[in-house]
């Protein structure tokens, strides 16, 4: 389990407030080498961004938060497969909500 918090003055950092955390469990029933995890974060943006990363035309501080879940299936001692889903609320402080999915294949050589 991990919990994080940071603070910086808004005139010194694009992200004056950040809070996040995650938890992962290893060994699920008979699948003793598999891992499942959940995480989330929240931060404020001193200068919200528009499409392309340019500053947005707003004068108030905006925020973004996200949630993530994954399951890592260890197929062999050197191969694993990890599907992942993430949900973002107000990406860049002003963007439309987004749901993102992915899959990671890992081979240890």
JOQUIDA-V777927 format. One record per residue. N is the residue number from 1. OMEGA is omega in radians with two decimals (* if undefined). NEAR is the number of other ideal C-beta (glycine too) atoms within 8 Angstrom. Layout:
n->[N;N]
omega->[OMEGA;OMEGA]
near->[NEAR;NEAR]
This chain:
n->[1;2;3;4;5;6;7;8;9;10;11;12;13;14;15;16;17;18;19;20;21;22;23;24;25;26;27;28;29;30;31;32;33;34;35;36;37;38;39;40;41;42;43;44;45;46;47;48;49;50;51;52;53;54;55;56;57;58;59;60;61;62;63;64;65;66;67;68;69;70;71;72;73;74;75;76;77;78;79;80;81;82;83;84;85;86;87;88;89;90;91;92;93;94;95;96;97;98;99;100;101;102;103;104;105;106;107;108;109]
omega->[-3.14;3.03;-3.11;2.99;3.04;3.11;3.03;3.10;-3.08;3.11;-3.13;-3.06;3.07;-3.13;-3.10;3.12;3.07;3.02;-3.13;3.11;3.11;3.07;3.11;3.12;-3.12;3.13;-3.09;-3.14;-3.11;-3.14;-2.99;-3.14;3.13;-3.12;3.04;-3.10;3.09;3.12;3.10;3.07;3.12;3.03;3.05;3.14;3.10;3.10;3.12;-3.12;3.06;3.11;3.13;3.08;3.12;3.10;3.13;-3.13;3.10;-3.10;-3.14;3.12;-3.13;3.14;3.08;2.98;-3.09;3.06;-3.12;3.04;3.10;3.03;-3.14;3.12;3.08;-3.06;3.06;3.10;-3.09;3.11;3.04;-3.14;-3.04;3.00;-3.04;3.05;-3.12;3.08;-3.11;3.09;-3.12;3.11;-3.13;3.13;-3.10;-3.06;3.07;3.12;-3.08;3.02;-3.06;3.08;3.13;3.07;-3.13;3.04;-3.07;3.06;3.08;-3.12;*]
near->[6;7;6;9;7;7;6;8;6;8;4;5;8;5;11;10;9;11;9;13;11;11;9;9;8;6;7;8;3;3;9;6;7;12;12;11;13;10;11;11;11;10;12;9;14;10;7;12;11;11;4;4;5;7;7;12;4;8;2;4;9;12;10;13;11;10;9;13;10;11;10;11;9;11;6;5;5;6;11;9;11;12;9;11;11;11;11;13;8;12;10;12;13;10;10;4;9;8;8;8;8;8;8;7;8;8;6;6;3]
